[in-house]
Amino acid sequence: MAENEKQFETNIEAFLISPAGGYTKATDAGYVASSSMALDINTLVEFVKTTQPVMWKRFEKQCNSDPYKKFYKCFEDAVQMDGLLSVMRHGFKHRGMDFKVCYFKPESTLNDVAVKRYKQNVCQCIRQWHYSEQNNNSIDMMLAINGIPVVAIELKNQLTGQTVDNAKLQWKYDRDPREQAFWLNHRILAYFAVDLYEAWMTTELKGASTYFFYLLIKAQMAQVMMVVRETHKRMVIIM
């Protein structure tokens, strides 16, 4: 059992970046570099360039300025209009060009192209995510798809005197819902409060009015993270 919060964080990360978890270990450097966008624009664009090279070349030819910034503007406009859930599920259009920002697991393996594209998703597990331009606050753990933050986790450990209740209070009072990363259906889609025995989740930060759903009681750490991983998948699948 983890003796402190950092060890608990390490154990959860180890599960998530294992073959069972399916994520890759990353730092928040790319997210900090483009913090005004509340995503990692380089990872997102590289994903698009790799999976949709023809569309990207057409897009670049139409750009009169920095294509990365222009792509962010197009993505952001689509998110503002339709919400992140819809954009991740259906992609977005710009001047006759269709762009996807992630690919979903195909129902069968018969379509080689669909399988290949699904495997090209960049699923990252990031510890100590610095999400704001306004301060140096960080979230214990963040999960991202192709540079887009979608799951945030605050971790507590009873052996150091804190429980899941402290994590919930942190979400309610120490995380400003006015931050771009925390706008409803804009970046983060699920917020978790987790300790050694319980996991709670919410989909919207509303200060003191934030409501958490009770997920687990007296579960093992691997079970807790299985719920986090499966919830992450379902948040995408139901879009």
Disulfide bonds with the S-S distance in Angstrom:
none
